[in-house]
């Protein structure tokens, strides 16, 4: 049997009822098939325990993964309200779903990655897709990804996104088999008879000259080319700029050059968003874990390019399979590409056009994340201000082109 997937959503403020409504709607779309796995994203306004209790009441004891989000995405578009939840229920006889939880991510990201790779173990010996959902405000996600990738077989594709909390950057939540955690990583390994197609895009332009991080520690970039990081950013901002709000309004970012090259459609850099400012010393905190010696350059978000490249990314996905319809699609899109960028939200300019390309009837579940995780040119990166499309297709036979 091919993979069957159903997506349900709810905007009800009663958290248990919302979880139940979304999960029931997802399950109904499976018809008589029993769900083998559920992927859940909910915004942080919800009572997280009650939300998952509602999901579990509707689906039963199925393996479950996911996280809290700045917003959720379905076939109906983006919902960044305080109380939103979306559930994808999946049924499949020839695909396996194994869920994992690592609780020590905030304290020691490398150790958490080693623990996860050990738990995954032989289950990943034949490859597969590992979706990971780390805490979005604690832990060094860059260190986690690099250590995790080193500990897994090369043909395991790693993708995912970090959990969010409605742009408060205070506390996020990770979901594992009906339980809620924080400071952790939730993950699911998917193996079996399917093919993966994945595309990544951003819409930023480089400005100024290449520079070097000359002092960094614990996620804070203290100096760039010997100057306080905030002074470097302020040189591109209005004279009265006092905090990160000015950075976000100006769409100003830091680009990290990819040393081994990017791809022709992605470019040779990935973008980094500052999320904290230390006014005392002018240092900026980047969740990407930038280190001393990193080659960087200032960059500006380009709204037109965000849309153009996102649609191009969706078209690339379809062209690779000669127009074949995906079994399901996951969209991992930065929180900075939602209502912060588009006054009326990203549904009309970004999401609906992509769905028209891929197929409006394709089961579609997404999240506005605090950081996206996806491979570029064979290496997994932690991204900011990026959009990732990850689709599952029926496995091609060896004779297929």
C-alpha positions in Angstrom: 0.0 0.0 0.0 1.3 3.5 -0.8 1.6 6.0 1.9 -1.7 7.7 2.8 -1.6 11.0 4.6 -4.4 13.2 6.0 -4.0 16.7 7.5 -6.3 18.4 10.0 -6.2 21.8 11.7 -8.0 23.7 14.4 -8.1 27.3 15.6 -10.1 26.5 18.7 -8.7 28.1 21.9 -9.7 25.1 24.1 -6.4 23.2 23.8 -7.7 19.6 24.3 -10.6 20.2 21.9 -8.3 21.8 19.3 -5.9 18.8 19.4 -8.9 16.4 19.1 -10.5 18.3 16.3 -7.3 18.5 14.2 -6.4 14.9 14.8 -9.9 13.6 14.0 -9.9 15.6 10.8 -6.6 14.1 9.8 -7.6 10.6 10.6 -10.9 10.8 8.7 -8.9 11.5 5.5 -7.2 8.1 5.9 -10.6 6.5 5.5 -10.4 2.9 6.9 -6.6 2.8 7.2 -5.1 2.9 10.7 -2.5 5.7 11.4 1.1 4.5 11.9 2.5 7.9 12.8 1.4 11.5 13.6 3.3 14.7 13.1 2.0 17.6 15.2 2.7 21.3 15.2 1.0 23.7 17.6 1.5 27.4 18.5 2.7 28.3 21.9 -0.5 30.0 23.1 -1.9 26.5 23.7 -1.7 24.5 26.9 0.8 22.1 25.4 -0.1 19.0 27.5 -3.8 19.4 26.9 -3.2 19.9 23.2 -1.3 16.6 22.9 -3.8 14.8 25.2 -6.5 15.8 22.7 -4.4 14.5 19.7 -3.8 11.2 21.5 -7.5 10.8 22.4 -8.4 11.0 18.7 -5.6 8.9 17.3 -4.8 6.4 20.1 -1.2 5.4 21.1 0.5 6.0 17.7 4.1 7.2 17.5 4.1 11.0 17.5 6.6 13.7 16.9 6.7 17.5 16.4 7.0 20.7 18.3 5.6 24.1 19.2 5.8 26.7 16.4 5.6 30.4 15.6 2.9 29.3 13.1 1.6 26.3 11.3 1.0 25.7 7.6 -1.5 23.5 5.8 -3.3 23.4 2.4 -5.3 26.4 3.8 -2.1 28.5 4.1 -0.3 30.0 7.1 -1.8 30.5 10.5 0.3 32.4 13.0 -2.4 32.9 15.6 -1.7 32.3 19.3 -3.9 29.1 19.2 -3.4 27.1 16.1 -2.6 23.4 15.6 -2.1 21.2 12.6 -1.8 17.4 12.5 -0.7 15.0 9.8 -1.7 11.4 10.3 0.1 8.8 8.0 -0.8 5.2 7.2 1.6 2.9 5.4 2.4 -0.8 5.4 5.8 -0.6 3.8 7.2 2.4 5.7 8.4 2.4 9.3 8.3 5.3 11.7 10.5 5.3 14.8 10.3 8.2 17.2 13.0 9.5 19.5 13.5 12.0 22.3 16.8 13.4 23.6 16.4 15.5 26.7 19.9 16.9 27.2 20.1 19.2 24.1 20.1 22.5 26.0 22.9 21.4 28.3 25.2 19.6 25.8 24.2 19.6 22.1 27.0 17.4 21.0 26.2 14.8 23.6 22.5 14.9 22.6 23.5 14.3 19.0 25.7 11.3 20.0 22.8 9.9 22.0 20.4 10.3 19.1 22.7 8.6 16.6 23.2 5.7 19.0 19.5 5.3 19.5 18.9 5.4 15.8 21.6 2.8 15.3 21.0 -0.1 13.0 17.6 1.2 12.0 19.3 3.7 9.7 21.7 1.3 8.2 19.8 1.3 4.9 19.3 5.0 4.8 16.1 7.0 5.3 14.9 10.4 6.4 15.5 11.7 9.9 13.3 14.6 10.9 14.6 16.5 13.9 12.9 19.2 16.0 15.3 20.8 18.5 14.5 23.5 21.1 14.6 26.8 19.3 15.9 29.1 22.1 18.3 26.7 23.9 21.2 24.6 22.8 23.8 24.9 20.0 21.9 23.6 16.9 25.0 23.9 14.7 27.1 21.7 17.0 24.2 19.2 17.2 23.8 18.9 13.5 27.5 18.5 12.8 27.9 15.8 15.4 24.7 14.0 14.4 25.7 13.9 10.7 29.1 12.5 11.6 27.5 9.7 13.6 24.9 8.5 11.0 25.3 6.7 7.7 26.0 9.0 4.8 22.7 8.1 3.0 20.5 9.2 5.9 18.9 12.6 5.0 18.6 14.9 7.9 15.9 17.7 7.8 13.7 19.5 10.2 13.3 22.8 12.1 13.7 24.3 15.6 10.7 24.9 17.8 9.2 28.4 18.2 7.1 30.3 20.7 5.3 33.2 18.9 8.4 35.3 18.6 8.9 35.6 22.4 12.2 33.6 22.4 11.5 32.4 25.9 10.5 28.7 25.9 9.7 26.2 23.2 8.3 22.7 23.4 9.1 19.4 21.7 6.5 16.6 21.3 7.3 12.9 21.6 4.7 10.1 21.8 2.1 12.2 23.5 4.4 13.9 26.0 5.7 17.5 26.1 9.3 18.4 26.7 11.5 21.5 26.6 15.2 21.9 26.1 15.1 18.7 24.1 15.1 17.3 20.6 12.2 15.3 19.2 12.9 13.2 16.1 11.5 10.6 13.8 13.3 8.2 11.5 11.4 7.2 8.5 12.5 4.2 6.5 11.1 2.0 3.8 9.8 2.0 0.3 9.7 5.7 -0.7 11.9 8.3 -2.3 12.8 11.8 -0.9 12.9 15.0 -2.8 14.1 18.1 -1.0 14.7 21.7 -2.1 16.0 24.7 -0.1 15.8 28.4 -1.0 16.4 31.9 0.5 15.9 35.4 -0.9 18.8 37.5 0.3 21.4 39.8 -1.4 24.9 40.3 -0.1 26.0 43.9 0.7 29.3 45.4 1.8 32.6 43.4 1.8 33.5 40.0 3.2 34.4 40.1 6.9 35.6 37.7 9.6 34.2 36.9 13.1 37.2 37.8 15.3 35.7 37.1 18.7 32.8 34.7 19.5 31.8 32.5 22.4 28.7 30.5 23.5 26.7 31.7 20.5 27.5 35.4 21.0 29.5 37.1 18.3 31.4 39.8 20.1 33.5 41.2 17.3 33.5 41.3 13.5 36.8 42.5 12.0 37.7 43.8 15.5 34.6 45.9 15.9 31.6 45.2 18.2 29.1 43.3 16.2 26.3 45.7 17.0 28.4 48.6 15.6 28.8 46.7 12.3 25.1 46.2 12.1 24.4 49.8 13.1 26.5 51.2 10.3 23.7 49.9 7.9 20.8 51.1 10.1 19.3 54.6 10.8 21.2 56.7 13.3 18.5 56.3 16.0 18.5 52.4 15.8 18.6 51.1 19.4 17.7 47.4 19.2 17.0 44.3 17.1 13.6 45.6 16.1 15.5 48.0 13.8 17.4 45.1 12.3 14.2 43.2 11.6 12.5 46.2 10.1 15.5 46.8 7.9 15.6 43.1 6.9 19.3 43.1 7.7 21.1 39.7 8.3 24.5 38.1 8.5 25.5 35.7 5.7 27.9 32.8 6.4 29.8 31.7 3.4 29.7 28.0 2.7 33.4 27.0 2.4 32.8 24.0 0.1 30.4 25.8 -2.1 26.6 25.9 -2.4 24.5 25.0 -5.4 23.6 27.1 -8.4 20.1 27.7 -7.3 20.9 28.3 -3.6 24.2 30.3 -3.8 27.3 30.0 -1.8 26.1 31.4 1.5 23.5 30.7 4.2 21.9 33.4 6.3 22.0 34.0 10.1 19.5 36.1 12.1 20.6 37.8 15.4 18.1 37.0 18.1 19.6 38.7 21.2 21.6 41.9 21.7 23.9 42.6 24.7 23.8 46.3 25.0 26.7 46.3 27.5 29.3 45.1 25.0 27.5 45.2 21.6 27.6 41.5 21.1 24.9 39.6 19.1 23.6 36.1 19.8 23.1 33.8 16.8 21.4 30.4 17.3 23.6 29.1 14.5 26.6 29.0 16.8 29.0 31.2 14.8 32.6 30.7 15.8 35.8 32.8 15.7 37.2 32.8 12.2 33.9 32.3 10.4 33.8 34.2 7.1 30.7 36.4 7.0 29.1 39.3 5.1 26.1 41.5 5.7 23.0 40.7 3.7 19.5 42.2 3.0 16.3 40.3 2.6 14.7 40.7 -0.8 10.9 40.1 -0.7 10.7 39.6 -4.5 13.5 37.1 -4.4 12.0 35.2 -1.5 8.8 34.6 -3.6 10.7 34.0 -6.9 13.1 31.5 -5.4 10.4 29.7 -3.3 8.3 29.2 -6.4 11.4 28.1 -8.3 12.2 25.6 -5.5 8.7 24.1 -5.8 9.0 23.9 -9.6 12.4 22.1 -9.2 10.8 19.6 -6.9 8.2 18.8 -9.5 10.6 18.8 -12.4 12.8 16.2 -10.8 9.9 13.8 -10.9 8.6 14.9 -14.3 5.4 16.2 -12.9 4.6 13.3 -10.6 2.4 14.1 -7.6 4.0 13.7 -4.2 2.5 11.4 -1.6 2.9 14.2 1.0 4.9 17.4 1.6 6.4 19.1 4.6 7.3 22.8 4.5 9.8 24.1 7.0 9.8 27.9 6.7 11.5 30.6 8.8 9.3 32.6 11.2 10.9 35.6 9.6 9.2 34.8 6.2 5.7 35.0 7.7 3.9 38.0 9.0 7.1 39.7 9.8 7.9 40.0 6.1 4.5 40.0 4.5 2.0 42.5 5.9 -1.0 40.2 5.0 0.9 37.0 5.8 2.7 34.6 3.4 -0.3 32.6 2.2 -1.3 34.6 -0.9 2.2 35.6 -2.1 4.2 32.5 -1.2 2.3 29.4 -0.1 -0.7 29.3 -2.4 1.5 29.7 -5.5 3.8 26.9 -4.4 0.8 24.7 -3.8 -0.6 25.4 -7.2 2.8 24.2 -8.6 3.0 21.0 -6.5 -0.7 20.3 -6.3 -3.5 21.7 -4.1 -4.7 18.2 -3.2 -1.2 17.1 -1.9 -1.3 16.5 1.9 0.7 19.5 3.1 1.9 20.3 6.6 4.4 23.0 7.6 5.8 25.0 10.4 7.2 28.5 10.8 10.5 27.7 12.6 13.3 29.5 14.5 15.8 27.7 12.2 15.6 25.3 9.4 17.7 22.1 9.0 18.4 20.8 5.5 21.3 19.6 3.3 23.0 21.7 0.7 25.4 20.0 -1.8 25.5 16.8 0.4 26.1 18.5 3.7 23.5 19.3 6.4 23.3 22.9 7.6 21.4 24.9 10.2 19.7 27.8 8.3 17.9 31.0 9.1 15.5 32.8 6.8 15.2 29.8 4.5 12.4 27.7 3.1 12.6 23.9 2.9 10.3 21.7 0.9 10.6 18.0 1.7 8.4 15.6 -0.3 7.9 11.8 -0.2 7.3 9.9 -3.4 6.6 6.3 -4.4 9.9 4.5 -4.7 11.1 4.3 -8.3 12.1 1.0 -9.8 15.6 0.7 -11.1 14.5 1.1 -14.7 12.7 4.4 -14.1 14.4 7.6 -15.3 
